[in-house]
Amino acid sequence: MATGMESELGKIASSLQEDDETKTPLQKRLASFGKRIALVVLAICAIVFCGGVMRGEAMVLMFLTAISLAVAAIPEALPPW
């Protein structure tokens, strides 16, 4: 009978602590998709900000609008970069 890291639960725990190099293809695709969607959302936010400033809106108001648009557009479930 083994105890600690030599037990079956210990072996499972040590396998979970390994590097992230063993990502599944789905995890890799989701990470790539998350990066692409974040870049597209940031580009749209920049366009909205610049367009509003060019129309004569207050810069602070357009900044807050762009930030709120970014927060609303990026889903919570996407994995971080």
Secondary structure as the mmCIF struct_conf table of DSSP 4:
data_model
#
loop_
_struct_conf.conf_type_id
_struct_conf.id
_struct_conf.beg_label_comp_id
_struct_conf.beg_label_asym_id
_struct_conf.beg_label_seq_id
_struct_conf.end_label_comp_id
_struct_conf.end_label_asym_id
_struct_conf.end_label_seq_id
HELX_RH_3T_P HELX_RH_3T_P1 GLY A 4 GLU A 6
BEND BEND1 SER A 7 SER A 7
HELX_RH_AL_P HELX_RH_AL_P1 GLU A 8 LEU A 16
TURN_TY1_P TURN_TY1_P1 GLN A 17 GLN A 17
BEND BEND2 GLU A 18 GLU A 18
HELX_RH_3T_P HELX_RH_3T_P2 ASP A 20 THR A 22
HELX_RH_AL_P HELX_RH_AL_P2 PRO A 25 ARG A 55
TURN_TY1_P TURN_TY1_P2 GLY A 56 GLY A 56
HELX_RH_AL_P HELX_RH_AL_P3 MET A 59 ALA A 73
BEND BEND3 ILE A 74 ILE A 74
TURN_TY1_P TURN_TY1_P3 GLU A 76 ALA A 77
BEND BEND4 LEU A 78 LEU A 78
HELX_LH_PP_P HELX_LH_PP_P1 PRO A 79 PRO A 80
#
